[in-house]
Amino acid sequence: MSDLKTLCLDQESTDLSAEQFYLQHEKALKGTEERFLNGENTDDEGWRSEALAVIADIQKFVNKITISTVLPCDVNGVYMNLETQEGTNLTVELSAAGFRVCGHQFDTLEVVSEEDKAQADQQSSTCTDLISLAVYYETPYSLLDSISPSYRDSFSNELAQRLKELCK
């Protein structure tokens, strides 16, 4: 893999103040920073820049996240390799439909079976043993929340830490 094409951001990142952290996540939750990439101006660089923004936002809450150098980045979307804090390796699709786990290993696209679709319809939010390939999530946070119990803990701890800093 070419070093120029590989973007790997680990858990080290620039430090945001507690207020910046809170405002960034508030904007993301409210959708005020939402960009539309499913119109005429959509291109692979648009999806790549969207993936870079996602990586910068969630890198503290995963072991590893990179843009795939094997799978395509085109007008349809981009693929990212994600390793959860539990050590689970996944390929995640980011497209106009949202975020979706599309492979249970890095750089893989698995076919969504009818069984996966049926499982997605009845899957509870606490079931993390089987990660469905048929479920789309609106945000990277909702994806992580459903696939990584450690994400919930680390996000809560980070938010509490930043809020504590605000009270000083």
C-alpha positions, -999 to +999 in steps of 0.1 A: +000+000+000+012+034-009+020+058+020+005+086+000-028+068-003-030+055+032-045+077+059-041+062+093-051+083+123-046+067+157-059+078+190-035+107+193-052+139+181-051+176+185-065+186+219-097+204+218-109+225+248-139+211+266-161+238+251-149+231+215-154+193+220-190+199+233-198+224+205-184+201+178-206+172+190-236+194+195-233+206+158-229+170+146-259+158+166-281+187+154-269+183+118-257+219+114-225+207+098-242+183+074-230+184+039-250+169+010-229+146-013-256+130-033-262+157-059-246+169-091-215+181-073-207+147-058-173+133-067-147+110-052-128+139-035-161+149-018-165+115-003-128+113+006-130+147+024-162+135+042-143+103+053-114+124+065-138+145+086-154+113+101-119+099+108-109+131+126-141+130+147-141+094+158-104+085+159-102+088+197-129+062+201-115+034+179-081+016+177-076+023+140-095+039+111-082+044+076-096+050+041-094+018+021-067+019-006-081-014-021-118-006-024-130+022-047-137+058-036-160+072-063-193+091-068-211+064-049-191+067-017-160+056+001-149+026+022-130+028+055-113+001+075-122+004+112-108-015+142-130-012+172-116-009+207-126-045+212-102-055+183-129-062+157-118-054+122-145-041+098-150-025+065-175+004+066-192+020+037-200+057+037-225+067+010-256+088+005-275+061+024-253+065+055-228+043+072-229+005+069-207-023+079-200-041+046-173-065+056-161-084+087-125-079+078-105-050+063-110-043+026-139-067+021-173-064+006-197-091+017-230-098+001-261-089+021-282-121+024-319-124+030-310-138+064-290-106+072-320-084+061-343-104+083-318-102+112-315-064+107-353-061+111-353-079+145-319-069+158-319-052+192-295-024+200-278-045+226-269-073+203-232-069+193-223-105+187-235-104+151-230-072+131-255-070+104-245-060+069-280-047+061-283-019+085-275+017+076-268+043+103-272+080+100-241+090+119-207+074+127-217+077+164-248+055+160-228+029+140-201+028+168-228+027+195-242-004+180-210-023+173-187-012+201-197-013+238-163+003+246-172+033+224-200+042+247-177+041+278-149+060+261-172+087+247-190+091+280-156+094+298-143+119+273-174+140+275-174+139+314-137+149+314-143+178+290-174+190+310-154+188+342-128+210+326-155+235+318-165+237+354-130+247+365 
